[in-house]
């Protein structure tokens, strides 16, 4: 049988983290110990109170059936309560909030609800790959907005050509930013909202790292006037509560945007296992205690890693949010060659910036998802390399 992939599949580059896993396996097979600062998966365990909630409900047979498509009402009510407390913005749990099987799933499905074939989507570069892949699967065309250091890794909306502005249907933004760890200003959010309103563009903000900050709390796009008319915002429990494997997040926003995504999900998935939804309620109810402890841990790691980078003389910008360091490549190295040297010589895994898009060239990303002892080992090994 002659099996051919669809053109959508052939447009996709190799998935970045799958490629990293393959290279790790090759190095490990040679007997070298791997120390990974690659994928942003918290090493911290899910807090005990959340796990206990799951233990208490998972044996209840009434939860072993299909859940509601839009998520439990009490979860959506708790999300509304949390959002009001955290951002001082109110949402209707019935019409303006939707639970997700993680933000990746929600973002990946979102373009299906609003794109026609060849519609343009404004995608940041570098960026989390799902903005691009979700667009391609929905038969849209990505238009890349470079995130440059000289512009504080914010897209320069003024440089987007007018013909592109008039054709674009969705604009994705993501702050605190993965991979650059940049923070958005209130002024930038105002620009993005004004731009989207003027050109009738849906504004989709990925706020998965909104609760990983070290100084000033990041803004929600909905704290800016006008956002409720044109925006949707994606939130995750994965990084906030060390729940990456649990697969749960949520979206809030303009009613038609939420309901459009809900219609896609109703046809493609069957909701979230209810004990996980109940555990998510427990997580949000205990937000203050859990998140403050997490932030303190990541802040110590950030400060320690920055101290080591300063000793090496490597160039970087100290992050105010996320658990990533976006580090400039050394002279004479591309992001891939530098990452390859670290891996092959000392078993250290970092992510080459070009894997997030062409504008990521010249950088490597380090994830602070290991404890201080391992960080010390990593940088001790880096010091031994002859560059």
C-alpha positions in Angstrom: 0.0 0.0 0.0 1.3 3.4 -0.9 0.8 5.5 2.2 1.3 9.2 1.9 1.3 11.8 4.6 -1.0 14.9 4.2 0.6 18.1 3.1 -0.1 19.4 6.7 2.2 16.8 8.1 5.0 17.5 5.6 5.0 21.2 6.5 5.9 20.4 10.1 9.5 20.5 11.1 10.7 17.7 13.5 9.2 18.3 16.9 11.9 20.0 18.9 11.7 18.0 22.1 11.4 14.6 20.4 14.7 15.4 18.6 16.3 16.2 21.9 15.1 12.9 23.4 16.7 11.1 20.5 20.1 12.8 20.9 20.0 12.1 24.7 19.4 8.4 24.0 22.4 8.3 21.7 24.7 9.9 24.3 23.4 7.8 27.1 24.0 4.7 25.0 27.7 5.6 25.0 27.7 5.4 28.8 27.7 9.1 29.5 25.6 10.5 32.4 22.9 13.0 31.3 22.3 16.2 33.1 19.3 17.9 31.5 18.3 21.5 31.5 16.3 20.8 28.3 12.5 20.4 28.6 10.5 22.6 31.0 9.0 19.9 33.1 9.1 20.7 36.9 11.2 18.3 39.0 9.1 19.3 42.0 6.4 16.9 43.0 2.7 17.8 42.8 1.8 19.1 46.2 0.5 16.5 48.6 -2.8 18.2 49.2 -3.6 17.9 45.4 -2.6 14.3 45.2 -4.7 13.5 48.3 -7.7 15.1 46.6 -7.3 12.6 43.7 -6.8 9.7 46.1 -10.1 10.5 47.8 -12.2 10.7 44.7 -10.6 8.4 42.1 -12.4 5.3 43.6 -15.9 6.9 43.4 -17.7 5.0 40.6 -19.9 8.0 39.7 -16.7 9.7 38.4 -15.8 6.8 36.1 -18.2 7.9 33.4 -17.9 10.5 30.7 -17.4 14.0 32.2 -19.2 17.1 30.9 -17.6 18.5 27.8 -17.1 22.0 29.2 -15.8 20.9 32.5 -17.4 20.7 35.9 -19.3 23.9 36.8 -17.7 24.0 40.3 -14.3 24.0 38.6 -15.2 26.8 36.3 -16.7 28.7 39.3 -13.4 28.2 41.2 -11.4 29.4 38.1 -13.6 32.5 38.0 -13.0 33.1 41.8 -9.3 32.7 41.4 -9.1 35.0 38.3 -11.1 37.6 40.2 -8.7 37.4 43.2 -5.5 37.3 41.1 -6.3 39.8 38.3 -9.4 41.7 39.6 -11.3 40.6 36.4 -14.6 38.8 36.4 -15.7 36.1 34.0 -19.0 34.2 33.6 -18.3 30.5 34.5 -21.1 29.3 32.1 -20.1 31.3 29.0 -16.6 32.7 29.3 -14.5 29.9 30.9 -13.6 26.5 29.4 -11.5 23.7 31.0 -8.8 22.2 28.8 -6.7 19.0 28.7 -3.7 21.3 29.2 -3.1 24.6 27.4 -1.2 22.8 24.6 -4.4 21.0 23.6 -6.5 24.2 23.8 -4.0 26.3 21.8 -3.6 23.6 19.2 -7.3 23.2 18.7 -8.2 26.9 18.8 -7.3 27.8 15.1 -9.7 25.1 13.9 -12.7 27.2 15.1 -11.8 30.4 13.3 -9.6 29.8 10.3 -10.4 29.1 6.6 -7.8 27.6 4.3 -4.8 29.9 3.8 -5.9 32.4 6.4 -2.9 34.2 8.0 -1.9 33.8 11.7 0.6 36.1 13.4 3.0 33.8 15.2 5.9 34.9 17.5 9.4 33.8 16.5 11.0 32.2 18.6 8.0 30.5 20.2 6.5 27.4 21.7 5.9 25.2 18.6 2.2 24.6 19.0 1.2 28.1 17.7 2.7 27.2 14.4 1.6 23.6 14.3 -2.0 24.4 15.3 -2.1 26.9 12.5 -0.8 24.5 10.0 -3.2 21.7 11.0 -6.1 24.1 10.6 -4.8 24.9 7.1 -3.8 28.4 8.0 -0.5 30.1 7.1 1.9 31.3 9.9 3.4 34.8 9.5 6.3 35.1 11.9 6.8 38.1 14.1 10.5 38.2 15.2 11.2 38.6 19.0 14.5 40.5 19.1 16.7 41.3 22.0 16.8 45.0 21.0 13.0 45.2 21.4 13.0 43.3 24.7 11.7 40.2 22.9 8.4 41.9 22.1 7.0 41.7 18.6 7.3 45.0 16.7 3.8 45.4 15.5 4.6 48.5 13.5 6.9 46.4 11.2 4.1 44.0 10.1 3.2 44.9 6.5 -0.2 46.4 5.9 -1.3 43.6 3.5 -0.5 41.1 6.3 -2.4 43.0 8.9 -5.5 43.1 6.7 -5.4 39.4 6.1 -4.5 38.1 9.6 -7.2 36.4 11.6 -5.4 35.5 14.8 -2.4 36.8 16.7 -0.6 34.6 19.2 1.4 36.2 22.0 2.9 34.6 25.1 4.1 36.4 28.3 5.9 35.6 30.5 7.6 34.3 27.4 8.8 30.8 26.5 11.7 30.6 25.5 13.0 34.1 26.1 11.6 34.6 29.6 10.7 38.2 28.6 7.8 40.0 30.4 5.2 42.1 28.6 4.6 45.7 29.6 1.2 47.3 30.1 2.0 49.5 27.1 2.7 46.5 24.9 -0.6 44.9 25.8 -2.4 48.1 25.0 -0.6 48.2 21.6 -1.6 44.6 20.9 -5.2 45.2 21.8 -5.4 48.4 19.7 -3.7 46.7 16.8 -6.1 43.7 17.0 -9.2 45.9 17.2 -8.1 48.0 14.3 -7.5 45.1 12.0 -10.2 42.7 13.3 -7.7 40.1 14.6 -8.4 37.6 17.3 -5.8 38.1 20.1 -4.8 34.8 21.7 -2.6 35.1 24.8 -0.8 32.1 26.2 -0.3 32.9 29.9 0.9 29.4 31.0 3.8 31.0 33.0 1.8 33.8 34.6 2.4 32.5 38.1 6.1 31.9 37.8 7.5 35.3 38.6 10.1 36.6 41.0 9.4 40.3 41.5 6.4 42.0 40.0 3.4 39.8 39.1 2.7 39.6 35.4 -0.5 41.1 33.9 -3.4 39.3 32.4 -4.3 40.7 29.0 -7.8 41.2 30.5 -6.5 43.8 32.9 -6.2 46.1 29.9 -9.4 47.9 28.6 -10.8 46.5 25.3 -9.4 42.9 25.7 -12.7 41.4 26.5 -14.0 42.3 23.1 -11.3 40.5 21.1 -9.2 38.2 23.3 -8.8 34.7 24.7 -6.2 33.8 27.4 -4.9 30.3 28.1 -3.8 29.3 31.6 -2.1 26.1 32.8 -2.0 24.2 36.1 1.1 22.4 34.8 3.8 24.8 35.7 1.9 26.6 38.4 1.2 23.5 40.5 3.8 21.0 39.2 1.0 19.1 37.4 2.4 18.6 33.9 1.4 15.0 33.7 -2.1 15.6 34.9 -3.1 17.5 31.7 -5.4 20.3 32.9 -5.6 24.0 32.1 -8.3 26.5 31.1 -9.2 29.3 28.8 -11.0 32.5 29.7 -12.2 35.2 27.3 -14.7 36.7 24.9 -17.8 34.5 24.8 -17.7 33.7 21.0 -14.1 32.7 21.2 -14.7 30.4 24.2 -17.7 28.8 22.6 -16.0 28.3 19.2 -13.1 26.4 20.9 -15.7 24.5 23.0 -17.5 23.3 19.8 -14.2 22.0 18.4 -13.4 20.2 21.7 -17.0 18.7 21.9 -16.3 17.0 18.6 -12.7 15.8 19.3 -12.4 14.9 23.0 -14.6 13.8 25.9 -13.5 16.1 28.6 -11.2 15.7 31.7 -11.4 12.9 34.2 -13.5 14.3 37.0 -11.1 13.4 39.9 -8.5 15.5 38.1 -10.9 18.4 37.9 -11.7 18.1 41.6 -7.9 18.1 42.3 -7.6 21.2 40.2 -10.2 22.9 42.4 -8.1 22.0 45.4 -5.0 23.4 43.7 -6.7 26.7 43.0 -8.0 26.9 46.5 -4.5 26.5 47.9 -2.9 28.8 45.3 -1.2 31.3 47.7 0.7 28.7 49.8 1.7 26.4 46.9 2.8 29.1 44.5 4.8 31.2 46.9 6.8 28.1 47.9 7.4 27.2 44.2 8.5 30.8 43.3 11.0 30.9 46.2 12.6 27.6 45.0 12.9 28.8 41.4 14.1 32.2 42.5 17.0 30.6 44.4 17.8 28.4 41.4 17.7 31.5 39.1 20.0 33.4 41.3 22.4 30.5 41.6 22.5 29.8 37.8 23.0 33.5 37.1 26.0 33.6 39.4 27.5 30.7 37.6 26.9 32.4 34.2 28.5 35.5 35.5 31.6 33.5 36.5 31.7 32.0 33.0 31.4 35.5 31.5 28.4 34.3 29.3 25.9 36.9 28.2 22.2 36.6 29.2 19.4 38.7 30.5 18.3 37.9 34.1 14.7 36.6 33.9 11.9 38.1 36.0 9.6 35.2 35.1 9.4 31.6 33.9 12.0 29.0 34.9 14.1 29.5 31.8 17.4 31.3 31.0 17.8 32.5 27.5 21.6 32.6 27.0 23.5 34.1 24.2 25.7 31.6 22.2 29.4 32.0 22.4 31.3 33.4 19.4 31.8 30.9 16.7 28.9 28.7 17.7 25.4 28.3 16.4 22.7 27.3 18.9 22.8 23.7 17.5 26.6 23.4 17.6 26.8 24.8 21.1 24.0 22.5 22.4 25.7 19.6 20.6 29.1 20.3 22.2 27.6 20.5 25.7 25.8 17.2 25.2 28.6 15.2 23.5 31.4 16.4 25.8 29.7 16.6 29.2 26.2 15.1 28.8 24.6 18.4 29.4 21.2 19.0 27.7 20.2 22.5 26.7 17.7 23.5 24.0 19.1 25.2 20.8 17.2 28.4 20.3 16.7 27.8 16.5 14.4 25.0 17.5 11.9 27.6 18.5 12.2 29.4 15.2 14.8 31.2 13.0 15.0 34.2 15.3 16.0 31.9 18.2 19.3 31.4 16.5 22.2 32.8 18.6 20.7 31.5 21.9 20.3 28.4 24.0 17.6 27.8 26.5 18.4 26.4 30.0 15.5 25.1 32.1 15.8 25.5 35.9 14.0 22.3 36.6 16.8 20.7 38.6 17.9 21.4 42.1 20.9 23.5 43.1 23.1 20.5 43.6 22.6 19.4 40.0 23.0 23.0 38.8 26.4 23.1 40.5 27.4 19.8 38.7 26.2 21.2 35.4 28.2 24.4 35.6 31.3 22.6 37.0 31.2 20.4 33.9 30.7 23.4 31.6 33.8 25.0 33.1 35.9 22.0 32.0 35.0 22.4 28.3 37.5 24.1 26.0 35.5 26.5 23.8 
